[in-house]
Amino acid sequence: MDLGTIHTEWMQRYRTRTDLALEAREVIIQHEGPPEIPGVAVETERTPVAVISRVAITTEEGARAMGKLPGNYTTIEAPGLRRRDQDALDQVAQMIGKEIEKFLDLWKIPADGEVLVVGLGNWNATPDAVGPRTIHHLIVTRHFYYSAPPAARTGARPVAGISPGVLGITGLETAEIVQGVVRQIHPALVICIDALAARSVERLGTTVQIADAGIQPGSGVGNKRFGITRQTLGVPVLAVGVPTVVHALTVVADGLDRMAAHERGAAQNVSIGPPPAGAGPAVGSATVPGAGGGTGPAPSGTGGGMPLPDPRWILQSGAGSTGPTAPPPGAVTPMASPAGRQAASMGPGPAAAQPAAAAQRAVLEEVLGPYMGDLIMTPKEIDVLVEDVAEMLAEGLNQGLHPDLDLNRLILAATGAGQG
C-alpha cells in the first residue's frame, strides 16, 4: 500500500489537506455521518493540560478511508502551547517522552539500542524548521557512548541526530540521505521530526502527533517526496510532528462550514433576509452577478473583472451551478425554497448538509482557486512558536530516549577526563 496514493485519493475525495489522523477522522464523520469508521479505533484521555487521542488504523479498509497507512497515531492537543505556558510546555514534553517509551516497549527496542533522529524540513523557512531546530536541542550521545568503557554506559543510549535539509538545498531526496545513513550505522529505530499541515487554525502549534506508520515529507502541502517508512528503511520508523501551516482554502472552507451550521440552526421556518449592501444578489435571486441589475464586488486589482458571489450561495448550493460565480438565471437556491428550509432545519445529518459538503468545497475551489489555490498560511508569531515547539519536542525526546542518562558521567568517561 502506497502512502502517497491513498493520501492523494483521500484529499481528492474530501478536498481537505491535513497531516493529522485525528482531523482526517473528523472530516470523514463530518461528511459521512457519525457511525464509526471500519478498521479505525479511537481512545481519548483527558488531562488538566491536554487531550490525548490515540487513533489505531488496523485494516487496509480503514487506511484507505483515512488516507493514512495502518498504524498507531497519538495526538496531544494542548491549547496552552500557543500562550507560551511554560508549565504546559513542560507537561507536554513529559507526555511525549512517555508516548515514545510506549513505542519503544511495543517494538522491544533494547535499552542500548541505537536511535537515529532525523530533523526533516528546510532550516531557511521558519514554518518548516521544526525538525532542524529540534535536532539543535537534542542530546546526542552516540559519539560518547562508543568511546566510553562499557561500565560507564549504564543508563545511556546511543542517539545520533541529523538535519538532511530538503531537495532544493542538497539536490538529494531526503529519503535517499536517510537510507544511506541507516545502511551505514544500522540503528534499531529511526525517529523523524517534521512540521505538519492542519485543517484547523486552532491546532497550529498546539498539537503534537506521534505515529508509527512513517512519514511522507511535504504531503500536507502537496509537495510529496519519497516516503520514510519501515518498508523503505528496513527498521521501525516513528514520526513526530507539529502542525505549523494551514491551506488558505481550508480556512475559508471551514469558515463557510461554520456559517452554514449557524444558518441551519437559525433557518427553521425563517426566510433569509437581503444580503448586505455590495454583497451580491440576494439568495434565490435570478440575477447573475456581473449581468444586468446586480453585480457583486470585483476582486481587488481586477479592474472590474470576475465578480465574487454572495457567499451564502456557496454555502447553500454548491451543486448544479453553470458557472463559478452564481447559480443559473432563474434557479432557486436550496435555502430559498420551502423544501430547502426544511432540509436545513434537519441539522447536520447525512440527509441534510453533509452530502453537499464536497460539492460546496468544489465550488469554493472553482471560485477562489485562481486567487489562493497554493496559498499557505502560518501564524504571525511563528518564530517564537517554532522555537518553543522545538525545545519541547527535544525535551520530550530526551526524556523518552534517555530516562536514566547521566550525561556528565558519560562525557567524562568517554573523554578520559578526571582519570588518574
Secondary structure, 3 states (H helix, E strand, C coil): CCHHHHHHHHHHHHCCCCCCHHHHHHHHHHHHCCCCCCCEEEEEEECCCCEEEEEEECCHHHHHHHCCCCEEEEEEECHHHCCCCHHHHHHHHHHHHHHHHHHHHHCCCCCCCCEEEEEECCCCCHHHCHHHHHHHHCCCCHHHHCCCCHHHHCCCCCEEEEEEECHHHHCCCHHHHHHHHHHHHCCCEEEEEEEEEECCHHHCCCEEEEECCCECCCHHHCCCCCCECHHHHCCCEEEEEEEEEEEHHHHHHHHHHHHHHHHHHHCCCCCCCCCCCCCCCCCCCCCCCCECCECCCCCCCCCCCCCCCCHHHHHHCCCCCCCCCCCCCCCCCHHHCHHHHHHHCCCCCCCCCHHHHHHHHHHHHHHHHHHHCCCEECCCCHHHHHHHHHHHHHHHHHHHHCCCCCHHHHHHHHHCCCCC
